[in-house]
Amino acid sequence: QFKLIADNPEKPVASGLQFKVVVEYTPKCAEDVHDKLMLLVDDDTVEIPLLGLKLYCDLEIESEVDFGEMIANNKLVTKEITVTNHGTTSGLFRISYDGVVLLNIKPATGVVKPKSVRKIRVDICTDVPGVIKEMMKVELESRGCTEVCVKGVVVEQVLKVLGVSCGKVLKCINFGPLYFGTSKTEKIHLYNESPECMDWVAVLEDNAVGGEMGTDLQGSTDAVLQDLSMKNKDVDVSTLILCIPNQGTLLPYEKSLITLCFSPEKFERELEVNDSSLIQDYVLFLRFETVGKRGGWLQSLSAGSDSRHVDLALMGSGFPVVLTFKPGTVINFKDCYLGEQTQAVCTMKNESESLPVTFSFRRTAHFNISPERGTLKKKSEKEVTISFSPRQIGTFEMKQIIDIIGTGVDKNNVGVLKTKSFHQLYLTLLGVCKSNRKSIIFTINPGLTPLISNATGQFVVRGTGQLSDTAPVAILKSTQTQIHTHQENRNCTDDALIAFPNDRAASLRPSEWNKKYRTIFTKTERYNYIDPEFAYTDSERLLREENKKFYVNFISRLRQRHSEKEAARQFYIYNNPVSIGIKPAEGLKSPNISITDFPKEKPQPKMLPLDDNCMLTSRKLAAIVSKSTNKGVWSWLSPVPSSTQEKEDCSLTLTHKQLHHIFIGPSTIDFGDVCVHSTTTKELHIINNLSVNVWIKIEIDIAELQETSPLSQVVPPLTKTHIPVVFETTTVGMFKSSFSYKINNKHIGHVLVVAHVMPIELQLSTRELILSPVPGCLAGTEFRRTVRVCNPRNHPAGFTWRPVTGDRKSAFTIKPTRGFVEAYSDVECEVVWHPGLNTPETGQFTLCVRKGNSVNLKCFAKVTIHA
């Protein structure tokens, strides 16, 4: 079977040269052949073994498929294993599986070429938590049967609330008693006990069963009922509880620090009641929910949805500040004179039985308080001394403000508490300051004029108080008087200033260099001393004037520029093709309009803005959902964003809270029992509760769902729509798969599709039919009965009756012999027995269903012989 093709060299082969010899192998049967080739080199002989091996395939497959830890989120998880062929010819493999967990294996059979690798995809659906340990049987050509282990763990996506100090699971947080207007914070850990990332959002449930908002739980039943009737129902509880942050993403097994802040507020009531009885207890529930990947939170359309959440109860009480004053809030001081002081003692008492109070008196003119600040323990009192020290004469009625100090939320840094005044009380302080009577004695001036004197300098008042800081200067225009004017100064026409004789102290001050002063009588020019230490030089004066001119010009230019812009704006307002110069309403009569002609404006619902720091509440969500769901279902929506507004909205990256307002579901579409070759449709609901457009794109690569359409829609704000999901299959068995969708081309979600595919089947109302004569019937018509052919599937089925006959001819007939049974309906078939001589009394028919099952029907004729 070996053939040698060679030309032996006639001459010796020199060093460094070579020649080729070809050996051909032509196998005649599938067996291994051994031979040898003899090479004679001078006097030596070299044996070269020749091996002719038959063609074979050597297939090898991985022994294990490990999916690891997975989250039960209705997602299809895929792993790949390889079948390797190390042989020289192609090999066939076949995979079979009959386990409990549904596995999609593609391809289940195939051929692997020599020296190549074939990849096999194994899909598993993560819809039910549990441990997966299954075996797949694999038949490999020339290797026989082997097994491949499929293992993995599907766990629930668990979200836990843990205490910061203890690390244990928290079910409730009690903030305790607080004054209205103050705040208290508690810190918790939000723990993601799962192997995948989790997007979460906090929702405050203000309509949960067991919640209380401002009810005095310590009061009697009658008081509580009356309190409920007076309470304002439209209370925004998102102002009472702050959760910082209220949305986020948790990595696998990550803890996030959350700050909860409780700020009780006093409710407004229709009837005035005593402040001391306004105790309000709060019981609220805070829910942390997963969002984003699951793609929905509305439970009404998704029965049995696997929403993963954790509830945390929050408790707290709000108390008013109750301070009483003795002798009262109006304190009347005795009359006193200027420079004197009177005192009054006021007793402050904290009537609260639960909380201390910290107070601070503001400073008030003419009154001093000691101590100005302090703390009163619960049910305790303190004396405060108030002093009246007037600094001027008159009657005083002052409003003394008392600040109550506590901790509150910083508006600039939400979540951080700062000390502030959260409440104010007022005292009215009354006092009268009188003046002392003092006699004034005038004496004759002995001749020397003092610095301060009257107009003539004759009388001097003693005891008039302290002297003023500045000397008086009397100034008069020089042209307004000619009294005692010197002859050489009669004709002076300059605008000089006249100084009185008693302003000598002021005349030595530095004055303006361009001012002239003359005496009051002779109009002689006065000497003005200019101190060089204080006066400006000529260059400094010029520089100041230049600076003044610069700023005057700058302000003038700004004013002119503003005027030009305003004029241009007014021009563009009125320069338009609509206004053609007609005076408004010229020659027109105003119509008579009644108030009934105005349509009543419907109140607009409060729509949640795109990015708001306030928390989500269940009432707000329900109001927005009702606004969206009350509308009709939109169809024929735009498949892609077309307008500028749609393109801008559909390019936004939504936050977790915004994704919480979009429902796409149900998250599991269960078609139930469906028939093979049938077409079944279920609706995938889409509700957009946002105030912007969103773009939904569905990505389906499953052959059974290829008829689903449309796969892309732009959903307008506050709108609901649906997409019909069409399921068709030709394979009998359990079907589980998932498809994904994208919101604004960024946020991905998954929907699980489940169906139990059944074969085409018809059922009979009975398997044995007894035909007996009916008294009073005509001959030949008495042996008749009907049998019902039922179709329990959702696909029409064709049938044919075939009699089962042996050697003898059957005496039974059935009509109709063939036909169709519509989905979920039945057809009546009549069986007749024809009596005769030696006719058999038994018969059998086979109901043959097209592409379906076969059912046997046995018929018996019950003949009664009368003597």
Secondary structure, DSSP 8 states (H G I E B T S, - for coil): -EEEE----SS---TT-----EEEE--SSSS-EEEEEEEEETTEEEEEEEEE------EEE-SEEEEEEEE-SS-EEEEEEEEEE-SSS-EEEEEE---SS-EEEE-SEEEE-TTEEEEEEEEEE--S-EEEEEEEEEEETTTEEEEEEEEEEEE--EEEEEETTT-SB-SEEEEEEEETT--EEEEEEEEEESSS-EEEEEEEESS-TT-EEEE-TTS-HHHHHHHHHHB-S---GGGTEEEES-EEEE-TT-EEEEEEEE------BSS---GGG--EEEEEEEEEEEESSS-----SSSTT----EEEEEEEEEEE---EEEES-SEEE---EETT--EEEEEEEEE--SS--EEEEE--BTTEEEESSEEEE-TT-EEEEEEEE--SSSEEEEEEEEEEEEEEEE-SSSTT-EEEEEEEEEEEEEEEEEE-------EEE--S---SS--SSS-EEE-S-----SS----EEEGGG--TT--GGGTT--S--EEE-TT-HHHHTS---TT--EEETTT--B------TTTS--HHHHHHHHHHHHHHHHHHHHHHHHHHHHHHHHHHHHH-SSS--S--TTTT-------GGGS-----------SS-SS-EEHHHHHHHHHHHHTS----S--SS--SHHHHHHTT----HHHHTTEEEE-SEEEEEEEETT-EEEEEEEEEE-SSS-EEEEEE---GGGTT----EEEE-TTEEEEEEEEEE-S--EEEEEEEEEEETTTEEEEEEEEEEEE-B--EES-SEEEE---TT--TTSSSEEEEEEE--SSS-EEEEEEE---SS---EEEE-SEEEE-TT-EEEEEEEE---TT--SEEEEEEEETTB-EEEEEEEE------
